[in-house]
Amino acid sequence: MRARTPTSPTLPTQISEKLYQRARLVIPDGVNRSTVERHPHPDYAGWGHGAYLHDVDGNRYLDLNNNFTTLIHGHTFEPVIEAVSRALRDGTCFSNPTLSEIHLAELLCERIPAVEQVRFVNTGTEAVMFAIKAARAATGRPAVAKIEGAYHGAYDWAEAGQTGTPETWGPPEEPLSVAYYSGQPGSVTDEVILLRFNDAEGARRRIAAHHQRLACILIDPMPSRAGLLPPDNAFLTAVVETARQYGVLIIADEVLNLRQGYNGASARFGLNPDLITMGKIIGGGFPIGAIGGSKAAMAVFDGRGGPPLLPQAGTFSANPISMVAGFTSMIAMTRQQFEKLDRLGNHLRASLRQLIAKYEAPFSVTGAASLFRLHPKADAPREYRDAYLSGQEAQTMRWLGRHFKQHGIVLPYAAAACLSTAMDESDIKLIIDTFEKALISEEIGA
Ligand SMILES: Cc1ncc(COP(=O)(O)O)c(C=O)c1O
């Protein structure tokens, strides 16, 4: 690994600034995803290695974003580079299936208890879209119940209701599925029923009230953008019991949270879904998505006895590069590697909490396994409405992000931060020390 570039209070940014000016001429807002931090400009990535990201201006950061939790081994993981380099020479995409898709499918079916069969697509968004369609095809019903504030990608019915504010989110017992973009059809928002996370009684009541039109309940076991919220057993039990009672399918969206363990997040939290959506880590750094589930739930994709109830295609679905990269990356994610991430994550979260207690600071920490999120709130949130940031709290988090950057760490703002197998205790110490410096800083929240 190359030597660490010392960080200074004013980091060089000239090249990034110039690139952003150039980008804005040809790309709306200069970026290709609204989630890119760009205030006042993005830091353009130069190269990454292991746990560290180097920008084009010569700054080096411990990367706690890892492309929004994708890179479980960090950057440029050597086994993936080697496997993909070999695969590139054999051809990057075919209209035929390849052996590589069977390898990755077998691995997922073996590891994830709720997955007996799997179909591959190119993104988590597509995986969620096809899982919802699969539930509709199986039940003949149109509507989706989902968690207020939870992020599930860009399919219309998965998007609605993720950005409610105190002015728009409606009464707690009847949360409103707020449109996500200007012009989102009312027919979509009408077909999205919101449940508040950890509100067991509310979930039972709302699923029962809408069951005749509900195809599925879309639930991320630890919704990250809603706050990286820990689930209550009582809530998960209420969701499962009511769904089973009314023949509503449960889709566990593990696009992000599959990284919670060797067997995934549903297994960790005792949720038994009909379908699981996956993405991010299963692509080894390349685009991917997957829908998995019981043979019964996945039968809608099966076209052997005539046209399938749900036809599913995609020019790049199951392309061998993503399959090979994903398989290589996942094979390296042994039980020991997941345990290592658990250990690092537990140590980090416990240490951050100790500092918060020591300085009586108005912060809290949520997360599990390799994921954590800092909240500028004394009480850890249990649902989206608790996690929602006021203007002042948002400013505190932006300040914290800048503080971490000055100390050589990328800390995602209002999203889950994550560890990678490329990290060790020295990286955890850097995060802890940097947080302590923030807590004793006179500028905190400025
Ligand atoms: C829970 C969840 N579902 C779906 C998605 C969408 O995945 P993609 O960005 O690959 O489309 C994401 C992405 O962050 C996610 O976190």
The ligand as an SDF file (V2000), in Angstrom:
LIG
                    3D

 16 16  0  0  0  0  0  0  0  0999 V2000
  -32.2060   -1.4310    0.8670 C   0  0  0  0  0  0  0  0  0  0  0  0
  -31.8990   -1.0500   -0.5630 C   0  0  0  0  0  0  0  0  0  0  0  0
  -32.6940   -1.5010   -1.5490 N   0  0  0  0  0  0  0  0  0  0  0  0
  -32.4700   -1.1940   -2.8320 C   0  0  0  0  0  0  0  0  0  0  0  0
  -31.4060   -0.3910   -3.1990 C   0  0  0  0  0  0  0  0  0  0  0  0
  -31.1810   -0.0390   -4.6350 C   0  0  0  0  0  0  0  0  0  0  0  0
  -30.0290   -0.6810   -5.1180 O   0  0  0  0  0  0  0  0  0  0  0  0
  -29.2760   -0.0950   -6.4040 P   0  0  0  0  0  0  0  0  0  0  0  0
  -28.6720    1.2140   -5.9960 O   0  0  0  0  0  0  0  0  0  0  0  0
  -28.2540   -1.1490   -6.7400 O   0  0  0  0  0  0  0  0  0  0  0  0
  -30.3080    0.0790   -7.4620 O   0  0  0  0  0  0  0  0  0  0  0  0
  -30.5540    0.1040   -2.1980 C   0  0  0  0  0  0  0  0  0  0  0  0
  -29.4060    0.9710   -2.5410 C   0  0  0  0  0  0  0  0  0  0  0  0
  -28.7920    1.6110   -1.7230 O   0  0  0  0  0  0  0  0  0  0  0  0
  -30.8120   -0.2240   -0.8420 C   0  0  0  0  0  0  0  0  0  0  0  0
  -30.0430    0.2360    0.1560 O   0  0  0  0  0  0  0  0  0  0  0  0
  1  2  1  0
  2  3  1  0
  2 15  2  0
  3  4  2  0
  4  5  1  0
  5  6  1  0
  5 12  2  0
  6  7  1  0
  7  8  1  0
  8  9  2  0
  8 10  1  0
  8 11  1  0
 12 13  1  0
 12 15  1  0
 13 14  2  0
 15 16  1  0
M  END
$$$$
